[in-house]
Amino acid sequence: MKRISIITVIALLLTACASTKDVIPDSIANSIPKGATEVIVSSPLPADSLYQNVYHNLVLDGYSIQHTSDKMHQITTSGRNLGDIIKNSKVPVMVEGTTLTLNVMVIKGHTGSEAVFAGNCKMGIFTGGFSAQWRNGGYNVYKYAFACLIREAKELKGKISYK
């Protein structure tokens, strides 16, 4: 019995060696401030147009929309398995069992608008927000979730920043 447990632990540790560079390049990962919780896209588009682009991109990327508010420019997706989003055979086992819910708010600005991407992860019974702990060594499922936020934000082709 102990031998099976040790083998299981070793297997989990080996699968945890997969890198987020399979999801986003290291150059982007290294530019993200430690503790960031949001990805912000600044766009010259009016808020209504940016909101429609965000909605359209999320649906095309396979997200189910759980709630929208056209008036408030808010979108919440249903939980989606991180492994399905990333679609990479090198994804650690624990990522496969984690669901990601995206929360997006589009805010009108002086010369355009901003889309603010945030999310919640659910791992088993734990649900909560997350931050990018990019400079901490080792395995962190939140790196993958944050990488998914970045990937969605990049599709809008605006200036990306982090908060």
C-alpha atoms as an extended CHARMM CRD file, in Angstrom:
* protein
*
       163  EXT
         1         1  MET       CA              0.0000000000        0.0000000000        0.0000000000  PROA      1               0.0000000000
         2         2  LYS       CA              2.8090000000        2.4460000000        0.8330000000  PROA      2               0.0000000000
         3         3  ARG       CA              4.5090000000        1.6420000000       -2.4610000000  PROA      3               0.0000000000
         4         4  ILE       CA              1.3760000000        2.6850000000       -4.4030000000  PROA      4               0.0000000000
         5         5  SER       CA              1.1680000000        5.9250000000       -2.4100000000  PROA      5               0.0000000000
         6         6  ILE       CA              4.8080000000        6.7970000000       -3.0950000000  PROA      6               0.0000000000
         7         7  ILE       CA              4.3880000000        6.0350000000       -6.8070000000  PROA      7               0.0000000000
         8         8  THR       CA              1.2620000000        8.2050000000       -6.9240000000  PROA      8               0.0000000000
         9         9  VAL       CA              3.0510000000       11.1090000000       -5.2390000000  PROA      9               0.0000000000
        10        10  ILE       CA              6.0260000000       10.8280000000       -7.6050000000  PROA      10              0.0000000000
        11        11  ALA       CA              3.6910000000       10.7320000000      -10.6140000000  PROA      11              0.0000000000
        12        12  LEU       CA              1.8650000000       13.8590000000       -9.4120000000  PROA      12              0.0000000000
        13        13  LEU       CA              5.1490000000       15.6750000000       -8.8710000000  PROA      13              0.0000000000
        14        14  LEU       CA              6.3550000000       14.7790000000      -12.3470000000  PROA      14              0.0000000000
        15        15  THR       CA              3.1390000000       15.9710000000      -13.9900000000  PROA      15              0.0000000000
        16        16  ALA       CA              3.4160000000       19.2020000000      -12.0350000000  PROA      16              0.0000000000
        17        17  CYS       CA              6.5960000000       20.0140000000      -13.9610000000  PROA      17              0.0000000000
        18        18  ALA       CA              4.5950000000       21.1470000000      -16.9780000000  PROA      18              0.0000000000
        19        19  SER       CA              5.1650000000       24.8050000000      -17.6480000000  PROA      19              0.0000000000
        20        20  THR       CA              2.8000000000       27.6820000000      -18.2660000000  PROA      20              0.0000000000
        21        21  LYS       CA              4.9950000000       28.5290000000      -21.2650000000  PROA      21              0.0000000000
        22        22  ASP       CA              2.8620000000       25.9520000000      -23.0880000000  PROA      22              0.0000000000
        23        23  VAL       CA             -0.0470000000       28.3800000000      -22.5380000000  PROA      23              0.0000000000
        24        24  ILE       CA              1.6470000000       31.7980000000      -22.7240000000  PROA      24              0.0000000000
        25        25  PRO       CA              5.2660000000       32.7070000000      -23.5380000000  PROA      25              0.0000000000
        26        26  ASP       CA              7.7170000000       33.2180000000      -20.6720000000  PROA      26              0.0000000000
        27        27  SER       CA              8.2520000000       36.8120000000      -21.8290000000  PROA      27              0.0000000000
        28        28  ILE       CA              4.6250000000       37.5890000000      -20.9510000000  PROA      28              0.0000000000
        29        29  ALA       CA              4.6180000000       35.5010000000      -17.7890000000  PROA      29              0.0000000000
        30        30  ASN       CA              7.7170000000       37.3160000000      -16.5010000000  PROA      30              0.0000000000
        31        31  SER       CA              6.1330000000       40.7390000000      -17.0740000000  PROA      31              0.0000000000
        32        32  ILE       CA              3.1530000000       40.0640000000      -14.8110000000  PROA      32              0.0000000000
        33        33  PRO       CA              3.4070000000       41.6530000000      -11.3690000000  PROA      33              0.0000000000
        34        34  LYS       CA              3.3540000000       39.2250000000       -8.4520000000  PROA      34              0.0000000000
        35        35  GLY       CA             -0.1110000000       39.1270000000       -6.9180000000  PROA      35              0.0000000000
        36        36  ALA       CA             -1.9370000000       40.4740000000       -9.9930000000  PROA      36              0.0000000000
        37        37  THR       CA             -5.6360000000       39.5010000000       -9.9800000000  PROA      37              0.0000000000
        38        38  GLU       CA             -6.9100000000       41.2200000000      -13.1080000000  PROA      38              0.0000000000
        39        39  VAL       CA             -5.9680000000       41.5270000000      -16.7550000000  PROA      39              0.0000000000
        40        40  ILE       CA             -7.0110000000       44.8610000000      -18.2640000000  PROA      40              0.0000000000
        41        41  VAL       CA             -7.2960000000       45.5960000000      -21.9740000000  PROA      41              0.0000000000
        42        42  SER       CA             -7.3820000000       49.2380000000      -23.0600000000  PROA      42              0.0000000000
        43        43  SER       CA             -9.0720000000       49.7650000000      -26.4130000000  PROA      43              0.0000000000
        44        44  PRO       CA             -9.9410000000       52.7660000000      -28.5860000000  PROA      44              0.0000000000
        45        45  LEU       CA            -13.3600000000       51.1670000000      -29.1950000000  PROA      45              0.0000000000
        46        46  PRO       CA            -16.4980000000       52.5150000000      -27.5330000000  PROA      46              0.0000000000
        47        47  ALA       CA            -17.6600000000       50.4300000000      -24.5360000000  PROA      47              0.0000000000
        48        48  ASP       CA            -20.6360000000       48.9230000000      -26.4080000000  PROA      48              0.0000000000
        49        49  SER       CA            -18.3890000000       47.6650000000      -29.2350000000  PROA      49              0.0000000000
        50        50  LEU       CA            -15.7290000000       46.2820000000      -26.8940000000  PROA      50              0.0000000000
        51        51  TYR       CA            -18.4180000000       44.5380000000      -24.8230000000  PROA      51              0.0000000000
        52        52  GLN       CA            -19.8020000000       42.8760000000      -27.9770000000  PROA      52              0.0000000000
        53        53  ASN       CA            -16.2790000000       41.8050000000      -29.0090000000  PROA      53              0.0000000000
        54        54  VAL       CA            -15.6290000000       40.2610000000      -25.5750000000  PROA      54              0.0000000000
        55        55  TYR       CA            -18.9690000000       38.4250000000      -25.6350000000  PROA      55              0.0000000000
        56        56  HSD       CA            -18.3950000000       37.1590000000      -29.1770000000  PROA      56              0.0000000000
        57        57  ASN       CA            -14.8270000000       35.9790000000      -28.4470000000  PROA      57              0.0000000000
        58        58  LEU       CA            -15.8590000000       34.1230000000      -25.2750000000  PROA      58              0.0000000000
        59        59  VAL       CA            -18.6250000000       32.2510000000      -27.1120000000  PROA      59              0.0000000000
        60        60  LEU       CA            -16.2940000000       31.4080000000      -30.0290000000  PROA      60              0.0000000000
        61        61  ASP       CA            -13.7100000000       30.0950000000      -27.5600000000  PROA      61              0.0000000000
        62        62  GLY       CA            -16.2540000000       27.6690000000      -26.0980000000  PROA      62              0.0000000000
        63        63  TYR       CA            -17.3420000000       29.4590000000      -22.9220000000  PROA      63              0.0000000000
        64        64  SER       CA            -20.9790000000       29.2360000000      -21.8740000000  PROA      64              0.0000000000
        65        65  ILE       CA            -22.3600000000       32.5650000000      -20.7780000000  PROA      65              0.0000000000
        66        66  GLN       CA            -24.0330000000       32.3180000000      -17.3800000000  PROA      66              0.0000000000
        67        67  HSD       CA            -24.9930000000       35.9590000000      -16.8620000000  PROA      67              0.0000000000
        68        68  THR       CA            -24.7910000000       39.1990000000      -18.8290000000  PROA      68              0.0000000000
        69        69  SER       CA            -25.7810000000       42.7750000000      -18.2490000000  PROA      69              0.0000000000
        70        70  ASP       CA            -25.7650000000       44.7870000000      -21.4510000000  PROA      70              0.0000000000
        71        71  LYS       CA            -26.5210000000       47.9440000000      -19.4670000000  PROA      71              0.0000000000
        72        72  MET       CA            -23.6490000000       47.3980000000      -16.9930000000  PROA      72              0.0000000000
        73        73  HSD       CA            -21.3540000000       45.7790000000      -19.6100000000  PROA      73              0.0000000000
        74        74  GLN       CA            -20.7330000000       42.6930000000      -17.4510000000  PROA      74              0.0000000000
        75        75  ILE       CA            -20.2880000000       39.0650000000      -18.4770000000  PROA      75              0.0000000000
        76        76  THR       CA            -19.9250000000       35.9780000000      -16.2780000000  PROA      76              0.0000000000
        77        77  THR       CA            -19.2030000000       32.6000000000      -17.8120000000  PROA      77              0.0000000000
        78        78  SER       CA            -20.1560000000       29.1890000000      -16.4870000000  PROA      78              0.0000000000
        79        79  GLY       CA            -17.3170000000       27.1880000000      -14.9660000000  PROA      79              0.0000000000
        80        80  ARG       CA            -15.1220000000       25.5220000000      -17.5530000000  PROA      80              0.0000000000
        81        81  ASN       CA            -12.4630000000       22.8510000000      -17.0500000000  PROA      81              0.0000000000
        82        82  LEU       CA             -8.9850000000       24.3780000000      -17.3260000000  PROA      82              0.0000000000
        83        83  GLY       CA             -7.7190000000       21.2750000000      -19.1030000000  PROA      83              0.0000000000
        84        84  ASP       CA            -10.3480000000       21.7790000000      -21.8360000000  PROA      84              0.0000000000
        85        85  ILE       CA             -9.3860000000       25.4350000000      -22.2110000000  PROA      85              0.0000000000
        86        86  ILE       CA             -5.6560000000       24.7970000000      -22.4510000000  PROA      86              0.0000000000
        87        87  LYS       CA             -5.9360000000       21.6100000000      -24.5670000000  PROA      87              0.0000000000
        88        88  ASN       CA             -2.3980000000       20.5320000000      -23.9050000000  PROA      88              0.0000000000
        89        89  SER       CA             -1.2090000000       17.0450000000      -23.0290000000  PROA      89              0.0000000000
        90        90  LYS       CA              1.4110000000       18.4940000000      -20.6530000000  PROA      90              0.0000000000
        91        91  VAL       CA             -1.1920000000       20.0140000000      -18.3150000000  PROA      91              0.0000000000
        92        92  PRO       CA             -0.8070000000       18.7670000000      -14.7240000000  PROA      92              0.0000000000
        93        93  VAL       CA             -3.4760000000       16.4240000000      -13.3680000000  PROA      93              0.0000000000
        94        94  MET       CA             -4.6900000000       18.9530000000      -10.7840000000  PROA      94              0.0000000000
        95        95  VAL       CA             -5.3690000000       21.5100000000      -13.5220000000  PROA      95              0.0000000000
        96        96  GLU       CA             -7.6700000000       19.0140000000      -15.2380000000  PROA      96              0.0000000000
        97        97  GLY       CA             -9.9270000000       18.9450000000      -12.1680000000  PROA      97              0.0000000000
        98        98  THR       CA            -10.1410000000       22.7380000000      -11.8310000000  PROA      98              0.0000000000
        99        99  THR       CA            -12.9220000000       24.8540000000      -13.3110000000  PROA      99              0.0000000000
       100       100  LEU       CA            -12.5220000000       28.5060000000      -14.2400000000  PROA      100             0.0000000000
       101       101  THR       CA            -15.3140000000       31.0790000000      -14.2520000000  PROA      101             0.0000000000
       102       102  LEU       CA            -14.5280000000       34.3520000000      -16.0190000000  PROA      102             0.0000000000
       103       103  ASN       CA            -15.8930000000       37.7010000000      -14.8870000000  PROA      103             0.0000000000
       104       104  VAL       CA            -15.5040000000       40.5260000000      -17.3810000000  PROA      104             0.0000000000
       105       105  MET       CA            -16.5290000000       44.1410000000      -17.0040000000  PROA      105             0.0000000000
       106       106  VAL       CA            -16.2000000000       46.7430000000      -19.7640000000  PROA      106             0.0000000000
       107       107  ILE       CA            -15.7010000000       50.3020000000      -18.5430000000  PROA      107             0.0000000000
       108       108  LYS       CA            -16.1570000000       53.4480000000      -20.6250000000  PROA      108             0.0000000000
       109       109  GLY       CA            -13.1080000000       55.7190000000      -20.6910000000  PROA      109             0.0000000000
       110       110  HSD       CA            -12.3270000000       59.2040000000      -21.9850000000  PROA      110             0.0000000000
       111       111  THR       CA            -10.9500000000       58.0570000000      -25.3390000000  PROA      111             0.0000000000
       112       112  GLY       CA            -12.1560000000       54.4670000000      -25.5300000000  PROA      112             0.0000000000
       113       113  SER       CA            -12.8820000000       51.7120000000      -23.0530000000  PROA      113             0.0000000000
       114       114  GLU       CA            -11.3190000000       48.9760000000      -20.9340000000  PROA      114             0.0000000000
       115       115  ALA       CA            -12.2030000000       45.3190000000      -20.4960000000  PROA      115             0.0000000000
       116       116  VAL       CA            -11.2890000000       44.0280000000      -17.0330000000  PROA      116             0.0000000000
       117       117  PHE       CA            -10.8760000000       40.2420000000      -16.8370000000  PROA      117             0.0000000000
       118       118  ALA       CA            -10.9560000000       38.4460000000      -13.4770000000  PROA      118             0.0000000000
       119       119  GLY       CA            -11.8660000000       34.9110000000      -12.5300000000  PROA      119             0.0000000000
       120       120  ASN       CA            -12.7360000000       32.3370000000       -9.9250000000  PROA      120             0.0000000000
       121       121  CYS       CA            -11.3400000000       28.8290000000       -9.7070000000  PROA      121             0.0000000000
       122       122  LYS       CA            -13.0310000000       25.8190000000       -8.2270000000  PROA      122             0.0000000000
       123       123  MET       CA            -10.8290000000       22.9380000000       -7.1330000000  PROA      123             0.0000000000
       124       124  GLY       CA            -12.9760000000       20.2800000000       -5.5060000000  PROA      124             0.0000000000
       125       125  ILE       CA            -14.8240000000       22.0480000000       -2.7010000000  PROA      125             0.0000000000
       126       126  PHE       CA            -12.6250000000       25.1740000000       -2.7170000000  PROA      126             0.0000000000
       127       127  THR       CA            -13.8570000000       28.1580000000       -4.7290000000  PROA      127             0.0000000000
       128       128  GLY       CA            -12.2370000000       31.5420000000       -4.8040000000  PROA      128             0.0000000000
       129       129  GLY       CA            -10.4010000000       34.2460000000       -6.6270000000  PROA      129             0.0000000000
       130       130  PHE       CA             -6.7570000000       33.8940000000       -7.4980000000  PROA      130             0.0000000000
       131       131  SER       CA             -3.6720000000       35.9100000000       -8.1950000000  PROA      131             0.0000000000
       132       132  ALA       CA             -0.6580000000       35.4120000000      -10.4010000000  PROA      132             0.0000000000
       133       133  GLN       CA              2.1890000000       34.0380000000       -8.2960000000  PROA      133             0.0000000000
       134       134  TRP       CA              4.5170000000       33.9100000000      -11.2970000000  PROA      134             0.0000000000
       135       135  ARG       CA              7.7930000000       34.3290000000       -9.4820000000  PROA      135             0.0000000000
       136       136  ASN       CA              7.1230000000       31.6460000000       -6.8930000000  PROA      136             0.0000000000
       137       137  GLY       CA              8.7530000000       28.3820000000       -7.8850000000  PROA      137             0.0000000000
       138       138  GLY       CA              6.9060000000       25.1330000000       -8.2440000000  PROA      138             0.0000000000
       139       139  TYR       CA              3.4720000000       24.1220000000       -9.3320000000  PROA      139             0.0000000000
       140       140  ASN       CA              0.5800000000       26.5650000000       -9.0270000000  PROA      140             0.0000000000
       141       141  VAL       CA             -2.7800000000       25.9160000000      -10.6900000000  PROA      141             0.0000000000
       142       142  TYR       CA             -3.5160000000       29.6350000000      -10.5770000000  PROA      142             0.0000000000
       143       143  LYS       CA             -0.7630000000       30.2850000000      -13.1100000000  PROA      143             0.0000000000
       144       144  TYR       CA             -2.7890000000       28.3220000000      -15.6210000000  PROA      144             0.0000000000
       145       145  ALA       CA             -6.0100000000       30.1170000000      -14.7380000000  PROA      145             0.0000000000
       146       146  PHE       CA             -4.3250000000       33.5260000000      -15.0370000000  PROA      146             0.0000000000
       147       147  ALA       CA             -2.7940000000       32.4580000000      -18.3390000000  PROA      147             0.0000000000
       148       148  CYS       CA             -6.3260000000       31.7680000000      -19.6190000000  PROA      148             0.0000000000
       149       149  LEU       CA             -7.3620000000       35.3140000000      -18.6530000000  PROA      149             0.0000000000
       150       150  ILE       CA             -4.3870000000       36.6740000000      -20.5800000000  PROA      150             0.0000000000
       151       151  ARG       CA             -5.1710000000       34.5600000000      -23.6160000000  PROA      151             0.0000000000
       152       152  GLU       CA             -8.7360000000       35.9150000000      -23.7660000000  PROA      152             0.0000000000
       153       153  ALA       CA             -7.5250000000       39.4790000000      -23.2550000000  PROA      153             0.0000000000
       154       154  LYS       CA             -4.9240000000       39.1820000000      -26.0430000000  PROA      154             0.0000000000
       155       155  GLU       CA             -7.6500000000       38.3660000000      -28.5630000000  PROA      155             0.0000000000
       156       156  LEU       CA             -9.0300000000       41.8980000000      -28.1750000000  PROA      156             0.0000000000
       157       157  LYS       CA             -5.8050000000       43.3600000000      -29.6090000000  PROA      157             0.0000000000
       158       158  GLY       CA             -5.5560000000       46.2680000000      -27.1860000000  PROA      158             0.0000000000
       159       159  LYS       CA             -2.9310000000       47.4030000000      -24.6940000000  PROA      159             0.0000000000
       160       160  ILE       CA             -2.7090000000       44.8900000000      -21.8270000000  PROA      160             0.0000000000
       161       161  SER       CA             -1.9330000000       45.7650000000      -18.2240000000  PROA      161             0.0000000000
       162       162  TYR       CA             -2.3140000000       43.9820000000      -14.8900000000  PROA      162             0.0000000000
       163       163  LYS       CA             -3.7110000000       44.9180000000      -11.5270000000  PROA      163             0.0000000000
